[in-house]
């Protein structure tokens, strides 16, 4: 039985992610077990392979695995947002077990330009965006189209759902995706809300990229959107194994992972999903005042916009409660004793913290992961 998948596509700035999240939220809020993923999160592996420009086939392979894992966890349908290959459309030959519906979102040129620049994007890219929008309008790979001009996100989502998606059937049993057995070095940055996992982790990733290696990056939170009940570590771990297997097969030498882990038992779930990998677990921590400051900044819209950010736009009282809980969680996490090393980010910029992580960890040590054997796996102390 195939899993219904809705892929919301369109040019940059048209609102794919915002609309996708709204559609997902409506379905999950109605009690339908629904998964969500942004396709961009399934292809952060550079330099891109010469035989897969744009990494569209890489993303499709990963999407098939993520959909299977969501389905095994009870999902009745999955919402996807993100770009497609303008010339070739979606590589459906790689999406086994998927009943795909593609919706093309479009907008009038002047509104698309306004939205694109409103995201802080460079003005010199506007012409390219408008050409891409025109090219997408001329293609016929979409099952239906929705014009977003002049409409708020909630109205666009309503119009998308008015097209009759999803058609739900009895999901039946479905095994998780069979991920390739991937070895290689994995650097995992963990810590509580507000400590800077994503900012530091992505800077680590960019620094390793500058050495000329092919490296991947994975944000575990982006692999766990499965409502109405949240995904557990098992779902995230299986999805991580799918992505790392795909990236490793494409020639990636190492992967940077960011995401929470509360104790050794949770870590072991991921270790079992990546039995051939060499995992270095780096904990980030900061003091109570610094955590509160960063959480408040997230609430005001600081940092990169991520789907489902639980802090953005929340009240001061709510953010203070989150900060108090984060401080308590940080103390509990340190007491567990897990982690190969710990970095205090309180007085450090993301760039300085990234430098500290790399200098203290010596990562990636590719000499320990050469060949096709199973290297020793570092576990939390």
Secondary structure, DSSP 8 states (H G I E B T S, - for coil): --EEEEEEE-STTS-HHHHHHHHHHHHHHTT--EEEEEGGGG--EES--TTSGGGHHHHHHHHHHHHHHHHHTT-SEEEEE---BTTTB--GGG-TTEEEEEEEEE--HHHHHHHHHHTT--GGGHHHHHHHHHHHHH----SEEEE-TT--HHHHHHHHHTT--------------------EEEEEEE--TTS-HHHHHHHHHHHHHTTT--EEEEEGGGG-EEESS---HHHHHHHHHHHHHHHHHTT--EEEEE----SHHHHHHHHHHTTTEEEEEEEEE--HHHHHHHHHHHHTT-S---TT-SSTT--HHHHHHHHHHHHHHHHHHHHHT--SEEEE-TT--HHHHHHHHHHHH----GGGG-SSS--------
